[in-house]
Amino acid sequence: MAKKKNKKAENKLVRSINKNIRSSTRKLKPILRSIVGKNVDKVIRDLTFSDKRISKDIKKTISSAVSNAENNFQYDIDNLIVKEAYCGKQVVMKRFRPRAKGRASPIMKPYSNLTIILSEKQKEKEKVEKR
């Protein structure tokens, strides 16, 4: 019997990872949830006009993933969508702030990892053929 080849091998994923982002995962997650499933052009436009400070780092990571897709896999930029976007915890810098009566209160400065995964949007004709 002949084995069937996986169709997943055709659709390669493009990954870009940004480590040591100076923000907590709590602040990153709402932005990442809003960009998943969207076209890359629209995501970059939305992040450009976002009020959040961290959107610059997310935009830089997405731009890196787009350039990886274009140079390494020869994907068409217009067909790229954000398949996955997630973040994870990194180190936490601990600092102390002097308070009254000789006490000190802690200041936590968290860092995060950011991973963006892009894939090429399948055309409607290909979807119909698979059925």
N, C-alpha and C positions, 0 to 999 in steps of 0.2 A: 504494500500500500504506500502511496505517495503522501507525504506530509504536506499540509497546506502552509504556505508562508504567512507570517503575521502581517496584517495590514498596518499595524502600529509602527512597523519599521519605516514605512513611507513617510508618515507624519512625525517628523522629529521635533522635539521640544527645544526651545531656546531658553537658556537659563542665565540669569544675571544675579549675583549675590553681592550685597553691600554689607560689610561687617563694621561694627563699631559706630553706629549712628547714635548721636548724642540726644536720645529721646527715649521715653518709656514705651513699652508695647501698648500700653493703654491709650496713648495718643496716636499711635500709628494705625491701630486696627480699624477705626472708623473710616479713615481715608482709603485703606486697602480694600475694605468691603465695597466701597463705592466704585472702585475701578475694575473689579473682576467682571469679565464678560464683555467689556467694551472694546471698541476699536482703538488702536494705539494713538491715532491722530486726535481723537476726541479726548482721550485720557491726558495727553500732553497739554492740550488746550485747557482742560479743566484745572489741571495742576498749576498751570501758569497763572491763572487768575484766582487761585485759592489764597485765603488769608492765613492759612497755617504756615508756620515757619518751616516745618518738617517737609512740606510739599516739594521744596527745592531738591532735597536729597532723593525723594521718591522719583521725581522727574529725571534726575541724573541717572538713576539706576535703570529706569525704563529706556532712556535714550541709549544706554550702554547695551541693553538687551536687543534693541532694534538694530544697532550697528553690528552686533554679533550675528543676528539673523541675516543681515544683508551680506556681510563679508564672508562668514563661515559656511552658511547653508544656501546662499543665493535665493533667499525668499524675497517675494515682492512685499514692500513695506505697506502698501495699501491694503493687503489682505491679512495683516497681523492683528490678532486680538490677545488680550490678557487672559490667559487660561487660569492661572493661579497667582495669588499674591499673599504672602504670609510673612509674619515676623516672629522672632524668638528673643528670649532674654540673653543678654551678654553680661559683662561684669557690672558691678555697682560700686562706684567710688563713694567712699564714706568720708564726710567732712563733719566738723563740729562747729557750732555757733555758740559763742559765750552768752550766757544769760545772767539774770540777776542772782545775787547771793552766791556767787562762785559756781553756779551750775553750768551745764552745757547741754545743748539739744542737738540731736543728730540731723545732718542734711544728707540725703541719699541722692546721688547723681547717677541714674541708670543709663545703660547703653543697650542697644538692640541690634539684631541682625535682620536684614531685609532680603527676601528672595522673591524675584519676579520671574514667572514662567510664561513665555509667549508661545503661541502656536498659530499656524496658518489657517485662516478661515476656509472651510471647504465650500466649494461652489454647489449650487442647488442641483446641477446636472449630475454631479458625482453622487450626491445623496440619493437621487432617484435611481441611479444605476445600481447602487448597493441593495436596494429593496428588491 
